[in-house]
Amino acid sequence: MLNDNPVKKSHELVIYVHGKGGSVSESEHYVPLFPDRDVIGMDYQAQTPWQATAEFSEYYDTVSQGYDSVTLIANSIGAYFSLCSLADKPIKKAYFISPVVDMEKLISDMMLWANVTEKELETKREIPTSFGETLSWEHLRWVREHPIEWTIPTEILYGENDNMQSTKTVNGFAEKSGAEVTVMPNGEHWFHTGEQMRFLDEWLKPSNDKVKFVQIKDKERIP
């Protein structure tokens, strides 16, 4: 069910939040994985975390009415927007796929890749990059003024070859929030191949059937 107000068949709800360039239709993949729950996808419009704080909160309050519990599955930037906006919601459990967990670090990394100084960004306000992202002083300032505080029980799926965030960054967030991390060897930021999706599906199974955590050395990612 992809609409925002499904006909309730269960007392439990699963909300799926896609990443950048994704689609609400991706939620269809999770329907058979949660056969005893209602599954919906969020078709959000937010492009910034300050837009998401209002949109995501209002959406959650609307669709969660009448349910006994809510599970959140969020991907990449969708996970970051969820961290910014849903931390105070009564979410039973969150599953984050390749989540952006430290936006300040990611922006700083992109500034380094683009050879842009903080003073230059503050002066110009916005600077396009050769890798398709536009650096924003307003964005950097906002994330510094709004640190993430997240205590909801969470599991993270991370690809060993994720080029968006380092294992050190993800592990740091996990230690602070109490989240559990599962690493897919040779996995990417975007889980999309047959092998990657099978790994993802196994990861979502109950704990006694889960793939085992794979430890890898911390290393920074350079595109």
C-alpha positions in Angstrom: 0.0 0.0 0.0 1.6 3.3 -1.1 -1.1 5.8 -0.2 -0.7 7.9 3.0 -3.9 6.6 4.6 -4.2 2.9 3.9 -7.1 0.7 4.9 -5.8 -0.8 8.1 -5.3 -4.5 8.1 -2.9 -4.6 11.0 -2.2 -2.9 14.3 1.4 -2.4 13.2 2.7 0.0 10.6 5.9 0.2 8.6 6.9 3.5 7.1 9.5 3.5 4.3 11.5 6.6 3.5 13.5 6.6 0.2 16.8 8.3 -0.5 17.8 11.0 -3.0 16.6 10.1 -6.5 14.5 7.3 -5.0 10.8 6.7 -5.2 7.8 5.9 -3.0 7.3 2.8 -5.1 10.4 1.3 -3.5 8.2 0.5 -0.5 6.6 -2.3 -2.5 9.8 -4.3 -1.9 9.1 -4.4 1.8 5.5 -5.5 1.7 6.3 -9.3 1.6 9.0 -8.8 4.2 6.4 -7.6 6.7 3.3 -9.7 5.8 1.7 -9.1 9.2 2.0 -5.3 9.0 0.8 -2.4 6.9 3.6 -1.0 4.8 3.5 2.5 3.3 6.0 4.7 1.5 6.5 8.4 2.2 6.4 10.6 -0.9 8.1 13.6 0.6 9.0 16.9 -1.0 11.7 18.2 1.5 15.1 19.0 0.0 16.7 20.3 3.3 16.6 19.2 6.9 14.7 22.3 8.0 12.0 21.5 5.5 11.9 17.9 6.6 11.5 18.7 10.3 8.0 20.0 9.6 7.0 17.7 6.7 8.2 14.4 8.3 6.7 15.2 11.7 3.3 16.1 10.3 3.3 13.0 8.1 4.1 10.6 10.9 1.4 12.1 13.2 -1.1 11.6 10.4 -0.4 8.1 9.2 0.4 6.6 12.6 -3.0 7.3 14.1 -4.8 4.1 15.2 -1.6 1.9 15.1 -0.2 0.2 18.2 3.4 0.4 16.9 5.4 2.0 14.1 8.6 0.6 12.5 10.7 3.0 10.3 12.9 1.9 7.4 14.8 4.8 5.9 17.5 5.1 3.2 20.5 7.4 2.8 19.4 11.1 3.0 15.9 9.9 4.0 17.5 8.4 7.1 19.1 11.8 7.9 15.9 13.7 7.4 14.3 11.1 9.8 17.0 11.7 12.4 16.3 15.4 12.2 12.6 15.2 12.5 11.4 12.0 14.1 13.6 11.6 17.2 10.8 12.4 19.6 8.2 10.1 18.0 7.1 6.7 19.6 8.9 4.6 16.9 9.3 1.0 18.0 12.4 0.3 15.9 14.3 2.0 13.0 16.2 0.3 10.2 18.6 2.6 8.4 20.1 1.6 5.0 23.3 3.5 4.2 22.2 6.3 6.4 23.8 9.8 6.3 24.4 10.2 10.0 26.8 13.1 10.1 25.8 15.8 7.6 28.4 18.3 8.9 31.2 15.8 8.2 29.8 15.0 4.7 29.6 18.7 3.8 33.1 19.2 5.0 34.3 16.2 2.9 32.5 17.6 -0.2 34.2 21.0 0.4 37.5 19.2 0.5 36.8 17.3 -2.7 35.7 20.6 -4.4 38.7 22.5 -2.9 36.3 25.0 -1.3 37.2 26.8 2.0 34.7 27.6 4.7 35.4 31.3 4.2 34.7 31.0 0.5 31.5 29.2 1.1 30.3 31.8 3.7 31.0 34.6 1.2 29.4 33.0 -1.8 26.6 31.3 0.1 26.2 28.5 -2.5 28.9 26.9 -4.7 28.1 24.2 -7.4 30.5 21.3 -7.6 31.8 19.1 -10.5 30.2 16.0 -8.8 26.7 17.3 -9.0 26.1 18.7 -5.5 25.7 22.4 -4.5 27.5 23.4 -1.4 25.4 25.7 0.9 26.5 27.8 3.7 23.0 27.9 5.1 22.9 24.1 5.1 26.3 23.8 6.9 25.3 26.4 9.5 21.9 24.7 10.1 23.4 21.3 10.8 25.9 22.7 13.2 23.1 24.4 15.1 20.9 21.3 15.2 23.0 18.3 16.4 21.4 14.9 16.2 20.0 13.3 19.3 18.7 9.8 18.6 17.8 7.1 21.2 15.3 5.0 19.2 16.4 1.3 18.9 18.1 1.2 15.5 19.9 -1.2 13.2 22.1 0.1 10.4 23.1 -1.6 7.2 26.3 -0.3 5.7 28.2 -1.2 2.6 32.0 -1.7 2.9 32.6 0.4 -0.2 30.2 3.2 0.7 31.9 6.4 -0.7 29.6 8.8 1.2 30.6 8.2 4.8 33.5 6.4 6.4 33.1 3.4 8.8 34.6 5.7 11.5 31.6 8.1 11.0 29.0 5.4 11.1 30.6 3.6 14.0 30.8 6.9 15.9 27.1 7.5 15.5 26.3 3.9 16.5 28.3 4.1 19.7 26.6 7.4 20.6 23.1 6.3 19.8 23.3 2.6 20.8 22.6 1.4 17.2 23.8 -1.9 15.9 25.7 -2.0 12.6 25.8 -4.7 10.0 28.4 -4.4 7.2 28.1 -6.0 3.8 31.5 -6.9 2.4 32.0 -5.1 -0.9 28.6 -3.4 -0.5 28.0 0.1 -1.9 26.1 3.1 -0.7 23.3 2.2 -3.1 21.9 -1.2 -2.4 20.4 -2.2 -5.7 22.0 -5.4 -7.2 20.4 -8.8 -6.7 23.1 -9.8 -4.3 22.9 -6.6 -2.3 19.1 -6.8 -2.0 19.3 -10.4 -0.9 21.7 -9.3 1.8 19.4 -6.5 2.8 16.4 -8.9 3.0 18.4 -11.3 5.3 19.4 -8.3 7.4 15.7 -7.5 8.0 14.9 -10.9 9.3 14.4 -11.6 13.0 17.6 -11.6 15.0 18.1 -15.3 15.2 18.2 -15.5 11.4 20.3 -12.4 10.7 23.5 -12.3 8.7 26.4 -11.9 11.0 28.1 -8.6 11.6 31.2 -8.2 9.6 33.9 -6.0 11.1 36.2 -3.9 8.8 38.9 -1.4 9.5 38.0 2.3 9.6 38.9 4.1 6.4 37.9 7.4 4.9 36.1 7.4 1.5 37.3 9.5 -1.4 35.1 9.4 -4.6 
